Amino acid sequence: MRVGRKKRKKMLLHNHLKFFAFFASLCGQSFVFADDPLPNTKIEALPRSAALPTDTPEKIELGRLLFFDPILSATRDVACATCHHPLHGWADARPTPLGVHATGVGPTRKLVKGAAFQPLRRNTPTILNVAFNGIESDKPFDPAQSPMFWDNRVQSLEAQALAPIRQAEEMRGDVCGEAEAVPALVERLKAIPEYVTLFQGPITAERVTRAIAAYERTLITPDSPFDRFMRGDKTAMSREQQHGMEVFQKAGCALCHNGPMLSDFKLHAIGLGDSTTNRHEFRTPTLRNLKHTAPYFHHGGNLTLEEVLFFYDRLMDQAAETFEGGDTSLPPLDPLLRKMNMLPEDHAPIAAFLEALNSDDYDKSMPQRVPSGLPVAGKP
């Protein structure tokens, strides 16, 4: 009888320790139990290729031409590539993008005099690896359910492709109404003989989006040092990068930045709200190819990774100061956020680990011309 009681006590103690380990992880303490991994913290290599069930080289090339052709915009001065440019990591190296009525690409892009539209409110995410949006560890991946944009408002690359075409600030301008934007694009494409030939059949909005999505699914980086390391090449990451990966996980970063894309693709409130829309929750961004895609966060407000690390290191202290001071106007922070308790010497290893997630081995090519005859990637 006494032995059974001891066993029960031991089991209860183990269960309490498991719960305490999980609770401590959310509260920022440094209690780690090797036999009890935290939920949703697995990080792993990208698949070597994206699912391309019906994509052909012809469809991919058509999508490439459409992606770089300003004919997609009603104003004929903005292409997809204007804001997702290969020279800028398939983003635009700006805090927030400029759509219609602007010239140039990247940091030097500027509004023309008298432009009716202002910069957009969201930082341009890279389209590198967007083919894997929504992918999770050890779960089936359905590209038709891939979340898109900072607020996850549409699913699938195909659905995403239509959204900028309809938006006035991005590609529609004041040329037509939102409902007319896509039908008007189809008519513009039908009027270009080369596109009539390239489509090899009816030109429809659905076929336009499928071609663009087919091209975007080729822009992947599955061979970073991190990917090679996770596939078994233990020389692919330096000792400092391996140490940084350990610090990254112990600091709680992997509670949100997990899976093959280092993102859980969920919406979180991290203290960076948008007063113009009253939105305070944004999707966890991928940590891949960060060296090519600054500035960071949904508002593009942080220029360096050091600034980002400092923000998270101070976040819980700042939140405590805010609420202790009586300011309850902001919504509560996401419960997964925790005080990182990083030492100054932890920053360099984490930065080294993030460097291991970069890859320069991706397609940076641009077509020499597009069927419309307009400037490739938009108005210079």
Secondary structure, DSSP 8 states (H G I E B T S, - for coil): -HHHHHHHHHHHHHHHHHHHHHHHHHHT-----TTS--TT--B----SS---SS--HHHHHHHHHHHH-GGGSTTSS--HHHHSBGGGTTB-SSSS---SSEESSGGG-EE-TT-S----SS-----TTGGGTT--TTS---GGG-EETTTT-EESHHHHHHHHHH-IIIIITTSS-HHHHHHHHHHHHHT-HHHHHHHTS---HHHHHHHHHHHHTT---TTSHHHHHHTT-TTSS-HHHHHHHHHHHHTTGGGTS-BTTT----EEEEEEEETTTTEEEEE----TTGGGS-SBTTTT-B-SHHHHHHHHHHHHHHHHHHHHTT---S----TT-------GGGHHHHHHHHHTT----S-----S--TT-S-TTS--
